[in-house]
Amino acid sequence: MTTIELPNETPLSPLRFLQRSAEVFGQKTAIIHGDRSYTYRDFAAEAQGLAKAIKSRIQPGDRVAFLCPNVPELLIAHYAVPLAGGVLVALNSRMSARELQYILEHSEARLLFADSELLATVAGLDLGPTQLAEVIEVPDSTVPYPEVPAGVAATQYADFLAASGHQDADLPWSVEDERAPITLNYTSGTTGKPKGVLYSHRGAYLNSLGETFHNHFTGDTRYLWTLPMFHCNGWCTTWAVTAAAGVHICLRAVRADAVWDAIDTLGVTNLCGAPTVCSIIAGAPQAHELKEPLRITTAGAPPSPAIITSLEAIGISVVHVYGLTEVYGPYTICEYQAEWDDLSTQDRAVKISRQGVGMLQAETARIVDVDMLDVPADGATLGEIVLRGNNVMLGYFKDPEATADAFRGGWFHTGDLGVMHPDGYIQLKDRAKDIIISGGENISTIEVEQAIISHPAVLNVAVIGVPHEKWGERPVAFVIRSSSSSVTAEEIRSHVKGLLSGFKVPDRILFPDELPHNSTGKVLKSRLRALDLSAPALSKEPTK
């Protein structure tokens, strides 16, 4: 059957962003990575070459996996794989071998591109049960070239491209079905096996436009890749920065010296990341007041007002967003209000730390009770955050039951608990599984954490609930002190007593050497709950 093309309808796809930027801004710098630089014309040509090579080896709809840090090849793959008719699976480079094994089998990926340094991880996998037809090694000129581990038969990236027998004609920068999958992203799997989240071309296109608008991306944008591209496809900024014809500055690893060097020498204007990235930047020895504006978009956990204040003091503005893998990354944004200028620095930071309102491409978020009725907008009544709209996933890959459960009542159920403020701004209070119920009263671990981290000697903190014979549960805090601090548990407790109701003050404050984080910067509270809290290493007090 012949498809009739309509003059007033074109299927939406972020592939169009690279096509346009290459046509209009062909000589403009698109990507910088160490000693490598690509113009937008180069970027498009690289995507075409990789797409043609992939297309010769897959069937339409096949999954193509990439196990790479933030290098140009992974950015290029966000265009090349869908251009070839495939579905990109950007693998979390920090996952365990067991998790990667599961994802490769579950996704039924046909090709695996792996960074040279990560081939050792591939060597530990059993590729027999997978559908992989080929493993391709992706070298990076910014790091020493490691030897290929024994037992890994990998094709070199350059050889993969050369052996495809490229046709001269470029592949069309378009799709027939805008609701077809473009990427398959896996959740972190902290509470079970990772779920595969399907994004569509349409959803990715619309979400990217929202990111472009809210992040103020323009042709002058110089975007530093501190957020992993494997995480929600970099919150869709892999496509959004390209839509604006900005500059992608790739970064293999987030280190304070590398981030500040890029800020000072490459003119970074924007970056995204979890609050841990904010802490790294604010607490770095290289930190200094900036002459040019820098905008950080943060999510993953509510940023502490203390960190926001520290960054503002050196000229860095913080924009807080909220979302999940299932909604293409950010869904709400804490839109700044002019009247907040008149607030004290601390009160303004408290406002900015809220999760805010639906973004341009999203709908209005709701806070509902168990009957799907909106809770009062009083800033106090807890309910579940539910979302809907064009930037909600297609569903969970090969899991119709989980999809139906997540979509019950016609809304996506986040599992996050929050409140609705009178001004229509939502505020996250906790994951449903993390809320502490003590003596019948709800205790938000986030509220306790923000009270503790407001102490100037506290660098980071996580709070969990532990069983209690009388009260059911009681809060316990795990505190990371700043390097020069010898603050004690009792001093911290005294500090928060002036900020919290008495029953919310932690009974115990422990001092581990570090907090366990997943690859996106979230604290793994499940690991904290599994600890032996009587261990001497946790209970020790600092020496005065």
N, C-alpha and C positions, 0 to 999 in steps of 0.2 A: 504494500500500500504506500502510495506517495504522500509524504508529509507536506501539507500546504503551509507555506510560510506567511504569517500575517504581518503587515507593515506596522502594526501597533502593539506587537508583543514579541519580546525576546526573552528566552529563559535566562534567569539570573545566575551568574557564576563569578567568583572572584578571579577567574582566569582573565576576565576582561580588564582587570586593573593593570596587570603586567603588559597586556597588549597595548593599552592606551599609553602608559608611561613610556614604553619603548618607542612608540610612534611619535609622541609629542616631546619627550625629554630624552631622546636617544643618547646624547653625549653627556648627560648628567650622571654624576657618580651615584650608584645605587647601593653598592655593598663595599664595605671595608673590613678586611680581616688580616691583621698583621701585615705581611708584605704583599698581600693580594688586594686588588681593587677591580671592581666591575662597573661599567656603565650600565644604564638601563638597556641599551642595545645588546651589550654582552649578556646581561641577565636573561633576556628573552631568548637569545641564541643558545645559551647553556640549557635553558629549560626545554627548548625544542629538541636539542641533541639528546638529552637524557630521556625525554618522552618517547622519541622514536626508537631508542634502544630498548626501553621498557616495553613498548607496544609490541615489538617483535617477539617478546617472550611471554606475554600474558594474554588472557582472554578478558573481554570487557567485564568490569566488576570485580576482578581479582584484587586481592589485597597485596600491597607492597610495603614491607617493613623497613624502617630506618632506625638503627641504633647508633646515634651520634650525639655529641654535645652541640652547642650552638655554633656550627660551622656553616659556610656558604652552601655546601651540598645539601644540607637539610632544609635550608631556606628555599633553594632551587627546587627541591623535591615537592614542596607545597604547591608548585605549579606543574612540574613535569609529570607527576604520578596521575593527577586527574586529567591532564592534557592527553595522556596515553590511554585514558579510559579506566584507570585503576582507582583504588581506594587507598589512600596513604594511612599507614599505621606508624606513627611516630612513637617509638618505644622509650620508656623511661630508662635513661642510661644508669640510674642508681638502683634499679630494682635488683632483687636477688635472682640468682640463676633459676631457682624454682619458679618464681613469678614469671620470668621471661619465657621459660619452657612452656608454662601454661598458656601464655598469651600467643606464642607462635603456633601452638597446636589449635587453640580456640579460634584464632583469626583465620587459620588456613592460608597464611601468607605464602605466596609463590616465590618471592624474592626477598632476600635480607641484605641490606647494605649496612656494613658495620665499620665504625671508625677503627683505625689501626690499634689504638690503645685499648679498645673494647673487644678485640678479637679473643683475648684471653678468656673473657666471659663466655663468648660463643663456644670456645673449646670445651667448656665444662657442660655444654648442653647435649642432650641426646636428640639429634636432628632426625632420627629414624621415624618417629611417629608424626613428624610435621609434614606439611605439603611443600616444603621448600625445594625448588629446583636448582637454586644457585645462591651462593654467598659471595657478596662483592665487597672487597676491602676499600675503604675510603681513607686515604692518607691525608695528613694535614701538615703543611709546611711550617706551621708555627711551633711544632713540638718535634723532638727527636723521633726518628722513624724506628719503631720497635720491630723485633723479629716476629714473624708469623708463628704463633704457637703450634706445636706438633698436633696433628689430627684435624687441622682446619684447612680445607681445600677452598681457598678464596680466589676469585678472579679480581685482578686489579681494576680499579674504577676506570682508568684510561683505556684499558683493553676492552672492558665491557662496552664503552662508548664506541670504540673503533670497530668492533666486530659486528655491529648491528646492521651494517649495510644500509645506511641512511638513504631514504629517498630524498630528492631535492625539494619537493614541495613541503611547506610547513604544515603542521597539523592545525586544524581550526581552533581558535581560542573560544570555543563555545561548546555547549552541551544541548542535547535534545530535551532532557528532562531535568528541570532545576531542582526537583525533589529527590533526585538520585543521590546516593551517598558520595561525599567527597573525601571524608576522613573517618577513621575509626579510632577513637581515643579510649584508653583504658583508665578506669579509676585506680586509686592507689591501693585498694584492696586491704585497708587496715582492719576491716571487720569481716573479712571473708575473701573469697576469690575475686580478683578484679573483674569488673563488669565492662563490657565493650559498649561504648556510647557512639552512636552513629550521627554524624553531622551531614546535612544536605548542602548542595551548592547554594540553594536559595538562602538558607539560614546563615551560612558563612558569609555570603555577600552582604546581607542586611546587617549582620552583627558587625562586620568590618566597617561599614559606613557609620554605625553608632560609635565605634571606637575612634574612628577618624575625627568625628565631630567633638566628642567629649574630651579627647586627649589634645585637641587643638593641633592635630597634625597638618602640616603644610609642606610645600616644597623646601622650606628652610629647616624642617625637622631633621635632627640627627639623633637617631634612636639607638640607645645602647642595649644590647641583648643580655640583660641580667636575669630576665624571666626565661625559664627553659622553653624552647620551641615545642618540646614534647608535651607540655602542659596546656591542654585546651588549644593546641596549635598556637601557643604563645598568646592566649586570649584573643586570637584572631588578628594580632598585630603583624603576623607574617604577611597578611594580605592588606591590612589597613595602612601600614607605612608605605607600601607600594602604591596603593590607591592615591596617596598624597604626593607620590614621587619624592619621598624623603630618603634619607640615607640610613641603611641598616649597618650598624657597627657590631660585628659579631664578637663574642667573647666566650672562650671555652669554659672558663670557670670564674665564679664570683669571688674575687679576692679584693680586699680593701685597696691594695696598691694598684692593681690593674684597673679597678673602677675609677679611682681618683686620677690615674694617669690619663684615662680616656676622657674624663670630664675636662681636665686641664689642657690636653693637647689636641683633642679631636672635636671640641666644642659641643659636647653632648647637651641636648635640650630636653630629652625625655627618656625615661626608663620606667620599667614596671617590675614589681616583685613583692614577695611576702614581707611582713614586718621585720623579719630577720635581715633582709637586705637593707631596710631603712636603718636598722641598728648598726649594721656593718659600716654603712656610710657615715652615720652620725658619730660613731665611736672610733673611727679610724684615726691613727696618728697624723695622717695627711689632711684631715678635715680642716677646712678654712672657709672664710666667707667668700661667696661667689660674686663676681661682677656682672655676670649674665644670668638670666633666670633659668632655673632647672625645675622640671615638673616630674614628680614621682607619683605614679598610680600604684596603690597598694591594696592588697586583699589577701585572703587566706585565713586571717584572724584579725580582729579589730586592732588597729594600731593604737598603742598607748598614747594618751595625751602628752606624756613626758617626751616621747620620741618625736612627736609632731612639733612640740615646742622647740626641741633641740635643732631640728632641721630648719624650721622657720627662722631661727636665729642666725643661720648662715646663708639665708637667701634661697632655700629650697622649699617649694610649695608642695604640699601633700594632698593628693586627691584619693579619697577612700571609695572603693567599689566593693560590691558583693556579688557572688555568684557561685556556680558549681560547674563541674565538668559537663553535667547534663544540660546546661544552658549556655554552652559555648564560652564559658568563663564569666566575665562581668555581666550582671543583669541590672543591678541598681547602682546609683552613684550618689554620693553626698554632695548635692548641688550647693554651692556656696551662696549665701545670702548677704547682700550688702550691709544689712543691719548688724551682722556679726562683727563688723569692723569696730563697733563701739564696745564690744565685750572685752573683758580681761583676756590676756594670753591663754590662761588656763581654761577659762570658760569657753573661749573660741575653740580650743583644741578638743574639748569635750563634744562640742557640736560637730566638728569635722570627723570625729571618730565614729559617728553613727553610719548606718548602712544606706540611709537616704531614700531615694525615690527611683522609680523605673527610668531606665535610660531611654534615649530617643527611639531606639529600635524595639524597645520592650513595652510591655503593658504595665499597669499599675499593680504592684505587689500587694498581696493581702496577708493578713494575720488572722487565722481562723481557729475556732474551737473544734472539738471532735465531731460536731454536726455540720461542719463547713460554714458556720455562721461567723461573720466578722466580729472580732473582740472589740470592746470599747477602745477608742483612740485616747487613752488616758496615760500612756507611757508606763503603765504598770501591769496590765493584764496580759499574762503570757498566752501565746497561741503558736500554731505552726505557720511558718512562712510557706505560702503556696504561690506558684508562678505559672504563667501561660504566655503564648505568643509565638512569633516567628523564630525566636532564638531559643526554643525548647527542642531538645534532641528529637530525631525520628523515633528513637527507641533503643532498647538494649539489644545488641547483636545476639541472635539465636537464644533469646530469653523472653518469650512473649508473656509469661506469667509475671516476671518482675516488671516488665513494661506496663502491663495492665494495672498492677498494684501502684506503681509510681504515678500513673495517670488517673487514678480513681477520682470520680466526681468532676472530670473534665479539667483538672488542674494538675500541674506537676508538684508532688509533695517532696519538699526538700529534706524533711526530718530535722530542720533547724527550728529552734524556738526563739521567739522575739516578741517585741511589743510595738504597738503603733502609737506614735506621739501625736498630740493634737495638731501639729503642723503638717501631718501626713508623711513624716519621715519614719521609716522603720529602724529598729535597733535590734541587732542580734544579741540574744542573751546566752544561748548555749545550743549545742547539739542536744537532741532529746535524750541521748544516752549519757550525756555529761552533766545534766542538771543534778544537783544534790538535793535530796529531800531529807531534811533534818527536823525531827519532831513535828512532821507535817508541814513544815515551811520550805518553800523552794529557795535554794541558794544558787545564784548564777556564778559559775566558776569564772566567767569573764569579768564580772563586776569585782570579784575578790582579786583577780590577777591585776586589774588596772589600779586598784587601790595599793597593792603591794609595790608595783613597778613605779608608782609615783615617788617612792623613796629614792633619793638621789644615789644611794649606794647599791641599788638593785639593777642589774643588767638585763635579766630575763627571769621569767617565772612561769610555772604551770601549777594549776590547782586541780585536784581530783577529790572525789568522795570515797571514803573508806568505811566499811561496816562499823557500826557502833551498837553496843548491846542495848543502851537506853534510848538513843535518839534515832536509831536506824542507820543514819550516815552522818559523818562529820567531815569537814574540809581539811585537807592536808596540802601544804604548799611546798613546792620544790623551787628553791631560789638559787639563781646564779648571781654572785656578787660581782661588782666591777673589780678589776684586777688589784686596785689599791685598797679595797675595802675590807674591814674586819667586823662589819655589822653583825649583830647577834640576832637570834630568833626573837628574843624578848623586845629588842629595840624595834624590830619590824612590827611585832604585834602592837606595841604602843603607838606606832605611827598609824596603823590602819584602824585602831579603835576610834580615832577621831573622824574616820571616813565611812565606816560601816556600822550597821547594827551589830550588837554584841554577839548574836548567835551566828553571824557570818564570819567572824574572826577565826582563822584556822587554829585548831588546837595544837597542831604541830607544824613547825617549819623546818624543812630539811635542806641540806646543802650538798647536792651532788656535784661532781666535777663538770657535768654537761647534761643537757636535756636531749632525749632522742627525738630526731626530726625525720619526717619523710622527705621525699625529693622536692616537694613544693614549699617546704618551710614550716609545715604544720607540726606541732608537737604530737608525738605518738603517745597519747595518754593511756592506751591499752598496755604499753610497755611499763609505764609508771605504776599502773595498777598491779602488774605482775611482780613488782619488786618486793623483796623482803625488807619492809620498812624498819626492821630492828637492826639492820646492818650497820656496824660502827661507822663505815665510810659515809653514810648518809646522816647519821645523827651527830657527827662531830661538830663542835662549835669552833669558830676561829680563835686563834691565839691573839690576845690583846697586846 
